[in-house]
Amino acid sequence: MSVESLKAHSVKAAWLQYDAVDAGPTGLNAFLSVDREGSLTAAASIAATPHTTASLTADLAGVPVAIKDNLATLTLPTTCGSRILEGYVSPYEATAVRKLREAGAIVIGKTNMDEFAMGSSTENSAYGPTRNPVDRSRVPGGSSGGSAAAVASGVVRLALGSETGGSVRQPAAFCGIVGVKPTYGRVSRFGLVAYASSLDHVGVFAQNVFDAALGVELIAGHDPYDATCSERPVPALRQSAVVTDHAQPLAGLVVGRPVEYFTDALDPRIHAHCDASLERLRALGAVVRDVSLPHTSLAIPVYYVLAPAEASSNLARYDGVRYGQRRSADGLREMYERTRTGGFGAEVTRRILLGTYVLSAGYYDAYYRRAQTVRELITQDFERVFADGVHVLFTPTAPTPAFRIGEVSDPYDMYLSDIYTVTANLAGIPAMSQPIGLVDGLPVGGQFMAARFDEATMFKAAAALEYALTAEGGA
Ligand code: GLN
């Protein structure tokens, strides 16, 4: 695999595919805003440049990309799938978006998402749900469902999403593509609209492991505009995704199988696909070892205390004065009330209430502080396993395949679809999902996780598994 295959997809081809799939009552509704004219002009100007210039040899010269609507862009709106930011255009650009553009990519549009990235199905968008390209009666996952659908349907081959608890990996699994959440601090969060800042990450969707690794490599690196962004040099991640030894590419690699991820909550057919993948990893030279991450069952409760707590504080800025929509009223207090009540959807309101409650005097110690303590225990579980000689962990990405639109109505049931993904956000470690098989025609995702800043080993394992599955025609 090389950058050339990514470059083979043109902006023109993107629009042809977009016109075929996105609009209409059964269309994907993957995009919230598009820039057809601007992107075609940018593509034409690249095509007209002499072949030797840097703009043409750049890694992503002329490559169409899609951006989740919570990453700030200069010309297109950034609505976060919310009414409260309808029509809002940011005065600055997210660092990850700027880096993609500087590598030659052309942004064709902003993608649909659960409002403020709260959800696992993209049904919480104020602009209607996105459909799964594999089966349009089903959800694409979420919250970055629009980006996942845009890549899975072939409109683009590379898209940015965001992750707070699985919002790239779970939709990647549901749509049958690759989705990566890098290490916390690997990619700048500047220009990513904050949901829960200590858990938020920018992530990448692609159709294969090489393209995903390339995407992460291009957006990674220090940024003075994000104090949590690491100064560590970024390795040539695309190199780690190239399989050179086709017999035993994973010789010497120790793969951990966390027993807590293979329980009754897991669809047995997904379990079987994971077992088959572990078998393939063995055949590729890896040693597979059962490991324990004993605090795993606490991850969902901890996440659903911490994420709403941070959200309730981050979303206080949408007050009708500084950003987006304002609903007028007689007094200031009434204006706040009307703006926020009318601007936020049900799930965002639920999270703000929940977050305000767990942070309030008298409950802070019982909920927020305790959740922070358990978060540390979850992080230590991972650290212990990686210090013990395990290089990567392999698990399912989600407990079920994509569900039908409207099928999961209880918010708590929806929260459970993140059961295998929130852990990596809590610990800040890199994690990714890739297709490993089908259940009744629906894609199944397998997840790799690695130690902090060791994306290279994660991509190496993922590329080898992808190679084996493709060679066998299995995925
Ligand atoms: N589904 C989870 C939530 O609703 C995770 C979302 C995300 O990663 N942004 O919070």
Boltz pocket constraint, residues with backbone or C-beta under 6 A from the ligand:
constraints:
  - pocket:
      binder: B
      contacts: [[A, 116], [A, 117], [A, 118], [A, 119], [A, 120], [A, 142], [A, 143], [A, 162], [A, 163], [A, 164], [A, 165], [A, 166], [A, 167], [A, 168], [A, 195], [A, 307], [A, 414], [A, 418]]
      max_distance: 6.0
